[in-house]
Amino acid sequence: MSNSVNNIGFGDPSFTVAVYIANLPPMPEYSHLSDVTALRDGQINTINQACGNGWRKVFNVYAKVLFTLPSEHYQFAKLAPTWQQYRDSQLLQSDSHTALLFSPPQLSNNSTLHIIAGRTYAKALINQGLLAAELDWLDEQFAIDKANKLIVCPYFDYRQLSNIKIARLSQLVAECF
């Protein structure tokens, strides 16, 4: 019996950047996700329309984070003129190398950057035995496990993950290499 869990979420099944959040959009078409499913053009907007401002913030912050990642390791900022255009044309789509996952991190692949959005979610995963990581808590909001390229940061919301904190997250990513 394998102890691994399938990755479940949106994006490219061959992702190199994975963001983990606790809840999936409350839409019937996503209630039975069982793998990583690429989004299509316009699908992010459909989710935003159906699920409200909270989901719009998640997608916006994700695109902004990708655009601030160190360019010597990640090329996202070179794929579109703005983070908004990247979000609308590539984020979580086929061949984007990005994923938004609703399942616990699988840390066996050392080439993948793992970002858990939310300290409370990270601690819940640890307490449930779903995350085996050596987290170094840098402060109340950020933790890092360099060996597993895992970072815990504030939830993907403008109030919690401001532009200053997005820049700090990018700096932590650079330290993972």
N, C-alpha and C positions, 0 to 999 in steps of 0.2 A: 504494500500500500504506500502510495506517495504521500508525503506530508506537505506538498506544495498545493497552493490554492490557485485556481485560474484567475488571471487578471480580468477584471470586469470594469468596463467603462467606455469612454469615447476616445477615438483617436486612431493612430497608426499602430497596428499590432507589433511593428518593429520599432517601437519608440526608443529614443535615447534620453528623453526628458519626460518624467512622470510626476504629475501632481496628484496628491491623494486628498480627497475630502470625504466627509462622513456620509453625506446624503446625495442621492441622485435626484434629478428633476422629477417633481411629482406629476408625471404624465403617463397615461396608460401604456403608451408605446415603449416606454423604457422600464416598466416594472418587472420585466422578465429577462433583462440583459444577462447573458451568460459568458460573454467574452468581450474583447475590445473591438468596438464597432466604429469605423470611420464615419465622421459626419460628412454631409454633402453641402454644397453651396447653399446658403440661406438657412441651414438648419439651426445655427446658433441664434439667428434672429427669431426663428420660430419658437425656440425654447425661451428666449427673452420675453417674447410676446405672451406666451402661455404662463410663464412662471414668475414674471416680475423682475423688479429692480435688483434683487439679490443675485439672481443668475447673471444678469447683465454685468454686474460688478465682478463676478468670478471670471467670466470670459475676458473682460477688459483688463483686469489685473494680470491674468495669465499672459495675455499678449504683451503687456507692458514689461512684465518680468523677462520674457523671452528676448525682448528688444534690448534689455540692459545686460544680458549675460556676456561674459568676456568674449570678444570677437575672435580671439585666437583659438577658442575651443568650440564656439557655436556661431553659426552663420545666419541665424534668424533675421537679424537686422538688415542683412544684405538681400533678403528675398522679397521685400516690399518697401516702398518709400516711407510708410508710416506704420506704427503698430496697429492702427485701426484697419488699414488695408490688409495687413497680415492676418489679423483676426478674421476678417470677412472672407478672405480668399484661400487661407491655408490652415489656420489653427485647427488641430484635431481632425484634419482630413487625411486621406490616403497619402502616403509618402511625406507626411509632415514631420515625422520622427517625434511627435508629441502625443501625450495621452493624459486624460483626466480620469483617474481611477477611483472607484468606489469600493475596492477590495484592498486588503492589507498589502503593504509592500513586500515584494519578493526580492530579497537583497543578494541573490546569487550572481547576478550579472554586474560585474564591476565597471562596465562601460556606460551604465545608465545612471543619470542624475535623478535622485529621488527627493521630492519636496513634499513634506506633509504640511498641509495648510491648517494650522490650529494646534496650539499646545494641548488643549483639552482632548482633541482627537488622538494626538500622539500618545498621551498618557493613557487614554482608554485602550488603545491598541496594545500597549505594553502590559497594562493590568489584566487584559484578557488573554495574554500569552500569544498574541498575534503579531508582535513585533519584537524580534530579538536584535537589539542594537545597543551599542555602547555610546549613548548620547552624552555629550559634554554640553551641559546647559550654560550658555554664555551669559544669559540674563533671564528674565521672566518670559521672554518671547522667542528667543532664538536658541536652538541647539544644533549640534553638528556631530556626525559620526563620519570622519574623513575616510576611514577604511572602506565604508560602504557607500560613500558619496551620497549620504543622507543628511538633509537639513530639515529642521522643523522651524517654521516661521509663523507669523500671525496669519489668520484666515484671510483669504483673498477678497478683501473688502477695503475700499478706500480709507475708511476710518481706522481700520486695524493695520493695514499694510500701505502706509503712505508712500509717497515718492522717495522720501528719505530712507524708509525701511526697505523699499525695493532696491535702492542702491546698496544698502548693507547686505541684502540677500545676494546680490550679484558679487559683492566682495567675498562673501563666504563661499560661493560657488568657485571663484578663482582659487581659493585656498584648498579646495578639494582636489585640485590637480597637482 
